[in-house]
Amino acid sequence: MQFDDDARLDTGEVQDARGGGRMPGGKAVGGGLAGIVVLLLGLFLGVGPDNLGLSSGNEEPGTTASSAAQIQEDCRTGQDANARADCRTVAVVNSVQDYWSRAFPRQRSGYSPAPTVFFTNRVSTACGAATSSVGPFYCPGDRKVYLDLGFFDELRSTYGSSGGPFAGAYVVAHEYGHHIQNLEGTLKRSQDGRTGQNSNAVRVELQADCYAGVWAKHATTTPSETTGRPLITELTDQDIKDGLDAAAAVGDDRIQERFQGRVNPESWTHGSAKQRQQWFYEGFSTGDVARCDTFR
């Protein structure tokens, strides 16, 4: 995955709370909005909310002026994105939002941008406080994506993904798929509390995978808001393979087998490795949002 060296990155789409975001004390809870985040909104672990470190705290993320200024200084151009992992994530956020700002149905109010919040260890959100152990997630309460960049290393070291820059891009694009579902009103269909391979919870996750694939299909042709040229200049076959491998690595069956030693489809919330690959590739191969109707 390569970026246009001369492109200007929009760091305004990222809030850097690394080193901040102190979480108040409190017992992890499984009910309410915080529980919904764990079960339904892009968390990859596939376990119960009591194991994921969410609490009922609701203070704002601790974004500091120094950290925000640092990312503005470090991540200015596509050349920076080609050299640094955090700048690469900024560039992916820019590309994903450039695509959806054009593709989201115009008959509604239009696309509303969603910031990505970088954090370390723990963060407080409108959906409750969370630790890094929950993985990347989207909070509909504040319409933000939350990401500890260390998760990209865990994809390879803990979940067995092949890694590669596009594995991280897939994760980011998946979470923005949940933002699209929130804008569409689809996300609420998963809030019935049911699990299993045919549940709405799984269908929501698979649709977000498909949306990630649709973005990937158009990533090298979507013009940047700053230059009018595509921010991403190249996606190779290996990049797509890395994305498919990341999708498989966070399948419910793979995770259950790795961490529990057995597979229980009745408890699935995200879909199997095969399903996740299938729907990501459906989006990528067709580039058609209409083909992402996992509720049919």
Secondary structure, DSSP 8 states (H G I E B T S, - for coil): -EE-TT-B--GGGEEE-TT-----------SHHHHHHHHHSS-SS-S-GGGTT-BS--------HHHHHHHHHH--BHHHHHH-HHHHHHHHHHHHHHHHHHHS-TTTT------EEE-SSEEEETTEEEEGGG-SEEETTTTEEEE-TTHHHHHHHTT-----HHHHHHHHHHHHHHHHHHHHT-GGGGTT---STTSHHHHHHHHHHHHHHHHHHHTTTSB-TTTSSBSEEE--HHHHHHHHHHHHHT-HHHHHHHHHSS--GGG-SS--HHHHHHHHHHHHHH--GGGG-TT-
